Amino acid sequence: MTNRKDGRNRNDIKPGLKVNIVLKADQKTGKLTQGIVKDLLTNSSTHPHGIKVRLEDGQVGRVKEIILE
């Protein structure tokens, strides 16, 4: 089983990590999108809704889960 952490702490998130994010368009439904972090877009050390990231495929959203395999 994979371990999961939430994505509210910037120190937990690094480029290359596999994460589940919520895209802006999916905020109402909470649908998760999985991908690999390319860039961190939130500058503050924490964010109550998750750190905003850009995935390698260009999608942008807030991290809901960090997938540790």
Biopython code that builds the backbone (N, CA, C, O; Angstrom):
import numpy as np
from Bio.PDB.StructureBuilder import StructureBuilder

atoms = [
    (1, "MET", "N", (0.851, -1.195, 0.000)),
    (1, "MET", "CA", (0.000, 0.000, 0.000)),
    (1, "MET", "C", (0.885, 1.243, 0.000)),
    (1, "MET", "O", (1.920, 1.276, 0.665)),
    (2, "THR", "N", (0.475, 2.252, -0.742)),
    (2, "THR", "CA", (1.268, 3.480, -0.793)),
    (2, "THR", "C", (0.909, 4.379, 0.380)),
    (2, "THR", "O", (-0.238, 4.415, 0.828)),
    (3, "ASN", "N", (1.908, 5.102, 0.870)),
    (3, "ASN", "CA", (1.670, 6.091, 1.913)),
    (3, "ASN", "C", (1.219, 7.380, 1.259)),
    (3, "ASN", "O", (1.641, 7.695, 0.145)),
    (4, "ARG", "N", (0.361, 8.133, 1.943)),
    (4, "ARG", "CA", (-0.127, 9.393, 1.388)),
    (4, "ARG", "C", (0.019, 10.495, 2.425)),
    (4, "ARG", "O", (-0.204, 10.280, 3.616)),
    (5, "LYS", "N", (0.397, 11.680, 1.952)),
    (5, "LYS", "CA", (0.440, 12.878, 2.787)),
    (5, "LYS", "C", (-0.401, 13.925, 2.095)),
    (5, "LYS", "O", (-0.537, 13.903, 0.872)),
    (6, "ASP", "N", (-0.974, 14.853, 2.869)),
    (6, "ASP", "CA", (-1.709, 15.920, 2.196)),
    (6, "ASP", "C", (-0.715, 16.962, 1.682)),
    (6, "ASP", "O", (0.461, 16.945, 2.046)),
    (7, "GLY", "N", (-1.195, 17.854, 0.843)),
    (7, "GLY", "CA", (-0.310, 18.767, 0.133)),
    (7, "GLY", "C", (-0.324, 20.191, 0.644)),
    (7, "GLY", "O", (-0.161, 21.130, -0.135)),
    (8, "ARG", "N", (-0.517, 20.368, 1.952)),
    (8, "ARG", "CA", (-0.610, 21.727, 2.485)),
    (8, "ARG", "C", (0.725, 22.314, 2.919)),
    (8, "ARG", "O", (0.815, 23.512, 3.184)),
    (9, "ASN", "N", (1.763, 21.488, 2.996)),
    (9, "ASN", "CA", (3.064, 21.940, 3.470)),
    (9, "ASN", "C", (4.049, 21.965, 2.302)),
    (9, "ASN", "O", (4.343, 20.924, 1.714)),
    (10, "ARG", "N", (4.559, 23.151, 1.966)),
    (10, "ARG", "CA", (5.431, 23.313, 0.796)),
    (10, "ARG", "C", (6.702, 22.460, 0.896)),
    (10, "ARG", "O", (7.218, 21.980, -0.113)),
    (11, "ASN", "N", (7.201, 22.278, 2.131)),
    (11, "ASN", "CA", (8.434, 21.508, 2.312)),
    (11, "ASN", "C", (8.278, 20.038, 1.921)),
    (11, "ASN", "O", (9.273, 19.361, 1.664)),
    (12, "ASP", "N", (7.045, 19.541, 1.872)),
    (12, "ASP", "CA", (6.800, 18.135, 1.516)),
    (12, "ASP", "C", (6.800, 17.908, 0.008)),
    (12, "ASP", "O", (6.834, 16.763, -0.442)),
    (13, "ILE", "N", (6.762, 18.986, -0.780)),
    (13, "ILE", "CA", (6.549, 18.869, -2.223)),
    (13, "ILE", "C", (7.802, 19.284, -2.976)),
    (13, "ILE", "O", (8.335, 20.371, -2.755)),
    (14, "LYS", "N", (8.270, 18.414, -3.868)),
    (14, "LYS", "CA", (9.465, 18.689, -4.665)),
    (14, "LYS", "C", (9.179, 18.320, -6.112)),
    (14, "LYS", "O", (8.370, 17.427, -6.363)),
    (15, "PRO", "N", (9.819, 18.981, -7.070)),
    (15, "PRO", "CA", (9.683, 18.560, -8.471)),
    (15, "PRO", "C", (10.052, 17.077, -8.620)),
    (15, "PRO", "O", (11.016, 16.605, -8.018)),
    (16, "GLY", "N", (9.277, 16.359, -9.421)),
    (16, "GLY", "CA", (9.519, 14.939, -9.636)),
    (16, "GLY", "C", (8.635, 14.038, -8.794)),
    (16, "GLY", "O", (8.571, 12.833, -9.041)),
    (17, "LEU", "N", (7.947, 14.600, -7.798)),
    (17, "LEU", "CA", (7.052, 13.788, -6.967)),
    (17, "LEU", "C", (5.759, 13.488, -7.706)),
    (17, "LEU", "O", (5.276, 14.305, -8.490)),
    (18, "LYS", "N", (5.197, 12.299, -7.447)),
    (18, "LYS", "CA", (3.872, 11.965, -7.969)),
    (18, "LYS", "C", (2.832, 12.465, -6.972)),
    (18, "LYS", "O", (2.914, 12.186, -5.776)),
    (19, "VAL", "N", (1.849, 13.212, -7.488)),
    (19, "VAL", "CA", (0.832, 13.816, -6.626)),
    (19, "VAL", "C", (-0.548, 13.700, -7.266)),
    (19, "VAL", "O", (-0.676, 13.471, -8.469)),
    (20, "ASN", "N", (-1.572, 13.862, -6.441)),
    (20, "ASN", "CA", (-2.933, 14.051, -6.914)),
    (20, "ASN", "C", (-3.285, 15.510, -6.665)),
    (20, "ASN", "O", (-3.128, 16.007, -5.550)),
    (21, "ILE", "N", (-3.763, 16.203, -7.704)),
    (21, "ILE", "CA", (-4.155, 17.601, -7.577)),
    (21, "ILE", "C", (-5.618, 17.775, -7.943)),
    (21, "ILE", "O", (-6.214, 16.928, -8.608)),
    (22, "VAL", "N", (-6.188, 18.891, -7.495)),
    (22, "VAL", "CA", (-7.513, 19.307, -7.946)),
    (22, "VAL", "C", (-7.309, 20.488, -8.875)),
    (22, "VAL", "O", (-6.758, 21.514, -8.476)),
    (23, "LEU", "N", (-7.755, 20.342, -10.118)),
    (23, "LEU", "CA", (-7.705, 21.434, -11.085)),
    (23, "LEU", "C", (-8.768, 22.466, -10.728)),
    (23, "LEU", "O", (-9.767, 22.137, -10.089)),
    (24, "LYS", "N", (-8.552, 23.714, -11.140)),
    (24, "LYS", "CA", (-9.518, 24.782, -10.878)),
    (24, "LYS", "C", (-10.915, 24.389, -11.352)),
    (24, "LYS", "O", (-11.902, 24.619, -10.653)),
    (25, "ALA", "N", (-10.993, 23.797, -12.539)),
    (25, "ALA", "CA", (-12.294, 23.409, -13.108)),
    (25, "ALA", "C", (-12.964, 22.292, -12.312)),
    (25, "ALA", "O", (-14.178, 22.112, -12.403)),
    (26, "ASP", "N", (-12.177, 21.535, -11.525)),
    (26, "ASP", "CA", (-12.707, 20.385, -10.780)),
    (26, "ASP", "C", (-12.921, 20.684, -9.301)),
    (26, "ASP", "O", (-13.228, 19.773, -8.532)),
    (27, "GLN", "N", (-12.766, 21.950, -8.884)),
    (27, "GLN", "CA", (-12.879, 22.258, -7.453)),
    (27, "GLN", "C", (-14.260, 21.937, -6.886)),
    (27, "GLN", "O", (-14.372, 21.508, -5.738)),
    (28, "LYS", "N", (-15.304, 22.139, -7.677)),
    (28, "LYS", "CA", (-16.650, 21.852, -7.185)),
    (28, "LYS", "C", (-16.869, 20.353, -6.974)),
    (28, "LYS", "O", (-17.516, 19.943, -6.010)),
    (29, "THR", "N", (-16.325, 19.540, -7.881)),
    (29, "THR", "CA", (-16.536, 18.093, -7.795)),
    (29, "THR", "C", (-15.477, 17.406, -6.938)),
    (29, "THR", "O", (-15.723, 16.325, -6.403)),
    (30, "GLY", "N", (-14.303, 18.022, -6.803)),
    (30, "GLY", "CA", (-13.221, 17.404, -6.047)),
    (30, "GLY", "C", (-12.495, 16.313, -6.817)),
    (30, "GLY", "O", (-11.731, 15.547, -6.230)),
    (31, "LYS", "N", (-12.723, 16.232, -8.131)),
    (31, "LYS", "CA", (-12.072, 15.214, -8.957)),
    (31, "LYS", "C", (-10.550, 15.409, -8.919)),
    (31, "LYS", "O", (-10.050, 16.519, -9.099)),
    (32, "LEU", "N", (-9.833, 14.319, -8.682)),
    (32, "LEU", "CA", (-8.374, 14.377, -8.581)),
    (32, "LEU", "C", (-7.724, 14.025, -9.916)),
    (32, "LEU", "O", (-8.220, 13.185, -10.667)),
    (33, "THR", "N", (-6.609, 14.684, -10.190)),
    (33, "THR", "CA", (-5.801, 14.429, -11.381)),
    (33, "THR", "C", (-4.406, 14.054, -10.908)),
    (33, "THR", "O", (-3.805, 14.775, -10.111)),
    (34, "GLN", "N", (-3.885, 12.925, -11.395)),
    (34, "GLN", "CA", (-2.562, 12.474, -10.966)),
    (34, "GLN", "C", (-1.501, 12.928, -11.958)),
    (34, "GLN", "O", (-1.729, 12.951, -13.167)),
    (35, "GLY", "N", (-0.347, 13.286, -11.432)),
    (35, "GLY", "CA", (0.747, 13.692, -12.296)),
    (35, "GLY", "C", (2.031, 13.884, -11.522)),
    (35, "GLY", "O", (2.090, 13.653, -10.314)),
    (36, "ILE", "N", (3.063, 14.313, -12.239)),
    (36, "ILE", "CA", (4.389, 14.538, -11.667)),
    (36, "ILE", "C", (4.618, 16.049, -11.562)),
    (36, "ILE", "O", (4.406, 16.780, -12.530)),
    (37, "VAL", "N", (5.052, 16.513, -10.384)),
    (37, "VAL", "CA", (5.274, 17.940, -10.154)),
    (37, "VAL", "C", (6.439, 18.440, -11.007)),
    (37, "VAL", "O", (7.516, 17.845, -11.021)),
    (38, "LYS", "N", (6.203, 19.549, -11.721)),
    (38, "LYS", "CA", (7.260, 20.235, -12.464)),
    (38, "LYS", "C", (7.702, 21.491, -11.720)),
    (38, "LYS", "O", (8.895, 21.696, -11.495)),
    (39, "ASP", "N", (6.730, 22.340, -11.335)),
    (39, "ASP", "CA", (7.036, 23.601, -10.658)),
    (39, "ASP", "C", (6.107, 23.803, -9.473)),
    (39, "ASP", "O", (4.947, 23.391, -9.508)),
    (40, "LEU", "N", (6.617, 24.442, -8.419)),
    (40, "LEU", "CA", (5.794, 24.884, -7.301)),
    (40, "LEU", "C", (5.408, 26.333, -7.553)),
    (40, "LEU", "O", (6.269, 27.170, -7.825)),
    (41, "LEU", "N", (4.117, 26.631, -7.465)),
    (41, "LEU", "CA", (3.622, 27.966, -7.785)),
    (41, "LEU", "C", (3.230, 28.770, -6.540)),
    (41, "LEU", "O", (3.091, 29.990, -6.619)),
    (42, "THR", "N", (3.051, 28.109, -5.401)),
    (42, "THR", "CA", (2.744, 28.801, -4.149)),
    (42, "THR", "C", (4.050, 29.133, -3.453)),
    (42, "THR", "O", (4.900, 28.264, -3.262)),
    (43, "ASN", "N", (4.209, 30.413, -3.071)),
    (43, "ASN", "CA", (5.445, 30.830, -2.400)),
    (43, "ASN", "C", (5.401, 30.665, -0.894)),
    (43, "ASN", "O", (6.448, 30.505, -0.267)),
    (44, "SER", "N", (4.212, 30.699, -0.293)),
    (44, "SER", "CA", (4.134, 30.581, 1.163)),
    (44, "SER", "C", (4.441, 29.146, 1.590)),
    (44, "SER", "O", (4.306, 28.213, 0.799)),
    (45, "SER", "N", (4.857, 28.977, 2.854)),
    (45, "SER", "CA", (5.289, 27.660, 3.333)),
    (45, "SER", "C", (4.126, 26.693, 3.515)),
    (45, "SER", "O", (4.309, 25.478, 3.437)),
    (46, "THR", "N", (2.931, 27.225, 3.756)),
    (46, "THR", "CA", (1.740, 26.371, 3.869)),
    (46, "THR", "C", (0.571, 27.057, 3.179)),
    (46, "THR", "O", (0.579, 28.269, 2.967)),
    (47, "HIS", "N", (-0.437, 26.258, 2.831)),
    (47, "HIS", "CA", (-1.677, 26.809, 2.264)),
    (47, "HIS", "C", (-2.814, 25.885, 2.675)),
    (47, "HIS", "O", (-2.702, 24.670, 2.510)),
    (48, "PRO", "N", (-3.918, 26.436, 3.212)),
    (48, "PRO", "CA", (-4.993, 25.576, 3.730)),
    (48, "PRO", "C", (-5.674, 24.705, 2.674)),
    (48, "PRO", "O", (-6.237, 23.663, 3.009)),
    (49, "HIS", "N", (-5.631, 25.119, 1.397)),
    (49, "HIS", "CA", (-6.274, 24.329, 0.340)),
    (49, "HIS", "C", (-5.285, 23.497, -0.465)),
    (49, "HIS", "O", (-5.673, 22.820, -1.417)),
    (50, "GLY", "N", (-4.013, 23.544, -0.090)),
    (50, "GLY", "CA", (-2.989, 22.788, -0.805)),
    (50, "GLY", "C", (-2.071, 23.708, -1.590)),
    (50, "GLY", "O", (-2.484, 24.772, -2.051)),
    (51, "ILE", "N", (-0.831, 23.291, -1.735)),
    (51, "ILE", "CA", (0.161, 24.059, -2.478)),
    (51, "ILE", "C", (-0.162, 23.961, -3.971)),
    (51, "ILE", "O", (-0.438, 22.875, -4.481)),
    (52, "LYS", "N", (-0.125, 25.094, -4.662)),
    (52, "LYS", "CA", (-0.418, 25.097, -6.101)),
    (52, "LYS", "C", (0.836, 24.694, -6.869)),
    (52, "LYS", "O", (1.924, 25.214, -6.620)),
    (53, "VAL", "N", (0.671, 23.766, -7.800)),
    (53, "VAL", "CA", (1.796, 23.262, -8.592)),
    (53, "VAL", "C", (1.421, 23.191, -10.067)),
    (53, "VAL", "O", (0.243, 23.178, -10.427)),
    (54, "ARG", "N", (2.451, 23.147, -10.914)),
    (54, "ARG", "CA", (2.280, 22.839, -12.335)),
    (54, "ARG", "C", (2.835, 21.436, -12.539)),
    (54, "ARG", "O", (3.947, 21.132, -12.106)),
    (55, "LEU", "N", (2.060, 20.584, -13.198)),
    (55, "LEU", "CA", (2.513, 19.228, -13.506)),
    (55, "LEU", "C", (3.364, 19.245, -14.773)),
    (55, "LEU", "O", (3.382, 20.230, -15.511)),
    (56, "GLU", "N", (4.065, 18.144, -15.012)),
    (56, "GLU", "CA", (4.909, 18.043, -16.209)),
    (56, "GLU", "C", (4.107, 18.177, -17.498)),
    (56, "GLU", "O", (4.649, 18.598, -18.520)),
    (57, "ASP", "N", (2.817, 17.821, -17.463)),
    (57, "ASP", "CA", (1.987, 17.965, -18.669)),
    (57, "ASP", "C", (1.371, 19.361, -18.800)),
    (57, "ASP", "O", (0.605, 19.612, -19.731)),
    (58, "GLY", "N", (1.704, 20.281, -17.864)),
    (58, "GLY", "CA", (1.257, 21.662, -17.967)),
    (58, "GLY", "C", (0.008, 22.007, -17.173)),
    (58, "GLY", "O", (-0.347, 23.181, -17.062)),
    (59, "GLN", "N", (-0.670, 20.994, -16.612)),
    (59, "GLN", "CA", (-1.869, 21.275, -15.824)),
    (59, "GLN", "C", (-1.490, 21.904, -14.485)),
    (59, "GLN", "O", (-0.453, 21.579, -13.907)),
    (60, "VAL", "N", (-2.342, 22.809, -14.001)),
    (60, "VAL", "CA", (-2.085, 23.521, -12.752)),
    (60, "VAL", "C", (-3.222, 23.246, -11.777)),
    (60, "VAL", "O", (-4.395, 23.305, -12.144)),
    (61, "GLY", "N", (-2.863, 22.946, -10.531)),
    (61, "GLY", "CA", (-3.876, 22.725, -9.501)),
    (61, "GLY", "C", (-3.242, 22.670, -8.130)),
    (61, "GLY", "O", (-2.031, 22.828, -7.977)),
    (62, "ARG", "N", (-4.084, 22.441, -7.135)),
    (62, "ARG", "CA", (-3.610, 22.369, -5.753)),
    (62, "ARG", "C", (-3.433, 20.921, -5.329)),
    (62, "ARG", "O", (-4.286, 20.073, -5.592)),
    (63, "VAL", "N", (-2.314, 20.649, -4.668)),
    (63, "VAL", "CA", (-1.979, 19.292, -4.239)),
    (63, "VAL", "C", (-2.920, 18.865, -3.123)),
    (63, "VAL", "O", (-3.046, 19.556, -2.112)),
    (64, "LYS", "N", (-3.583, 17.721, -3.307)),
    (64, "LYS", "CA", (-4.428, 17.139, -2.278)),
    (64, "LYS", "C", (-3.758, 15.940, -1.628)),
    (64, "LYS", "O", (-3.977, 15.669, -0.447)),
    (65, "GLU", "N", (-2.942, 15.219, -2.393)),
    (65, "GLU", "CA", (-2.242, 14.046, -1.853)),
    (65, "GLU", "C", (-0.870, 13.954, -2.506)),
    (65, "GLU", "O", (-0.703, 14.191, -3.702)),
    (66, "ILE", "N", (0.109, 13.601, -1.670)),
    (66, "ILE", "CA", (1.433, 13.251, -2.190)),
    (66, "ILE", "C", (1.504, 11.735, -2.149)),
    (66, "ILE", "O", (1.245, 11.129, -1.109)),
    (67, "ILE", "N", (1.849, 11.122, -3.262)),
    (67, "ILE", "CA", (1.862, 9.664, -3.368)),
    (67, "ILE", "C", (3.298, 9.180, -3.191)),
    (67, "ILE", "O", (4.156, 9.409, -4.043)),
    (68, "LEU", "N", (3.540, 8.511, -2.076)),
    (68, "LEU", "CA", (4.882, 7.991, -1.779)),
    (68, "LEU", "C", (4.865, 6.497, -2.053)),
    (68, "LEU", "O", (4.157, 5.740, -1.388)),
    (69, "GLU", "N", (5.653, 6.079, -3.042)),
    (69, "GLU", "CA", (5.632, 4.667, -3.422)),
    (69, "GLU", "C", (6.859, 3.964, -2.907)),
    (69, "GLU", "O", (7.021, 2.764, -3.128)),
]
sb = StructureBuilder()
sb.init_structure("model")
sb.init_model(0)
sb.init_chain("A")
sb.init_seg("    ")
for serial, (resi, resn, name, xyz) in enumerate(atoms, 1):
    if name == "N":
        sb.init_residue(resn, " ", resi, " ")
    sb.init_atom(name, np.array(xyz, "f"), 0.0, 1.0, " ", f" {name:<3s}", serial, name[0])
structure = sb.get_structure()
